Amino acid sequence: MACHCCPVGGLLPESARQGYLAALLFVKNPTIIAFTFVWMVGVLRQLLLSGARDRAGA
C-alpha cells in the first residue's frame, strides 16, 4: 500500500515507511506547535494593544 501523505513515502520500501513517517512527524510537530504559539501571542498582543488605543482615544 502506498503512502498518500507525501510523495517520498511512496518511494520507500514498506519496511522503511514507518520510520520515515515517525521522523517526519518528529520534525513537523514541534515546528507547528511553536508557530501556533507565536501566532496566538501575536493575536493576543494585537487585541490588547488595539483595546488600549481605543480607551486612550475615547
C-alpha atoms as a printed R data frame, in Angstrom:
   type eleno elety resid chain resno       x      y      z
1  ATOM     1    CA   MET     A     1   0.000  0.000  0.000
2  ATOM     2    CA   ALA     A     2   1.443  3.375 -0.998
3  ATOM     3    CA   CYS     A     3   1.754  6.255  1.418
4  ATOM     4    CA   HIS     A     4  -0.532  9.085  0.269
5  ATOM     5    CA   CYS     A     5   0.567 11.666  2.830
6  ATOM     6    CA   CYS     A     6   3.741 12.586  0.991
7  ATOM     7    CA   PRO     A     7   5.357 11.730 -2.341
8  ATOM     8    CA   VAL     A     8   8.624 10.469 -0.826
9  ATOM     9    CA   GLY     A     9   6.888  7.966  1.448
10 ATOM    10    CA   GLY     A    10   5.534  6.129 -1.568
11 ATOM    11    CA   LEU     A    11   9.048  5.619 -2.922
12 ATOM    12    CA   LEU     A    12  10.309  3.917  0.225
13 ATOM    13    CA   PRO     A    13  10.133  0.186  0.797
14 ATOM    14    CA   GLU     A    14   7.413 -0.957  3.200
15 ATOM    15    CA   SER     A    15   9.961 -1.723  5.922
16 ATOM    16    CA   ALA     A    16  11.269  1.880  5.972
17 ATOM    17    CA   ARG     A    17   7.931  3.706  5.771
18 ATOM    18    CA   GLN     A    18   7.079  3.658  9.470
19 ATOM    19    CA   GLY     A    19  10.492  5.052 10.403
20 ATOM    20    CA   TYR     A    20  10.223  7.735  7.741
21 ATOM    21    CA   LEU     A    21   6.774  8.819  8.918
22 ATOM    22    CA   ALA     A    22   7.921  8.832 12.552
23 ATOM    23    CA   ALA     A    23  10.881 11.067 11.658
24 ATOM    24    CA   LEU     A    24   8.650 13.333  9.573
25 ATOM    25    CA   LEU     A    25   6.184 13.818 12.441
26 ATOM    26    CA   PHE     A    26   9.051 14.327 14.893
27 ATOM    27    CA   VAL     A    27  10.290 17.253 12.790
28 ATOM    28    CA   LYS     A    28   6.929 18.756 11.804
29 ATOM    29    CA   ASN     A    29   5.034 18.700 15.120
30 ATOM    30    CA   PRO     A    30   7.366 20.956 17.168
31 ATOM    31    CA   THR     A    31   7.508 23.409 14.276
32 ATOM    32    CA   ILE     A    32   3.716 23.648 14.028
33 ATOM    33    CA   ILE     A    33   3.324 23.887 17.806
34 ATOM    34    CA   ALA     A    34   5.893 26.701 18.020
35 ATOM    35    CA   PHE     A    35   4.356 28.565 15.084
36 ATOM    36    CA   THR     A    36   0.880 28.287 16.603
37 ATOM    37    CA   PHE     A    37   2.126 29.567 19.966
38 ATOM    38    CA   VAL     A    38   3.867 32.568 18.399
39 ATOM    39    CA   TRP     A    39   0.769 33.308 16.303
40 ATOM    40    CA   MET     A    40  -1.506 33.177 19.368
41 ATOM    41    CA   VAL     A    41   0.793 35.524 21.296
42 ATOM    42    CA   GLY     A    42   0.744 37.923 18.337
43 ATOM    43    CA   VAL     A    43  -3.053 37.866 18.148
44 ATOM    44    CA   LEU     A    44  -3.367 38.459 21.893
45 ATOM    45    CA   ARG     A    45  -0.859 41.316 21.707
46 ATOM    46    CA   GLN     A    46  -2.769 42.970 18.854
47 ATOM    47    CA   LEU     A    47  -6.049 42.651 20.735
48 ATOM    48    CA   LEU     A    48  -4.573 44.155 23.881
49 ATOM    49    CA   LEU     A    49  -2.877 46.996 22.004
50 ATOM    50    CA   SER     A    50  -5.975 47.860 19.966
51 ATOM    51    CA   GLY     A    51  -8.073 47.872 23.153
52 ATOM    52    CA   ALA     A    52  -5.594 50.219 24.846
53 ATOM    53    CA   ARG     A    53  -5.633 52.534 21.821
54 ATOM    54    CA   ASP     A    54  -9.449 52.600 21.823
55 ATOM    55    CA   ARG     A    55  -9.534 53.557 25.512
56 ATOM    56    CA   ALA     A    56  -6.847 56.211 25.062
57 ATOM    57    CA   GLY     A    57  -8.698 57.797 22.135
58 ATOM    58    CA   ALA     A    58 -12.096 57.917 23.885
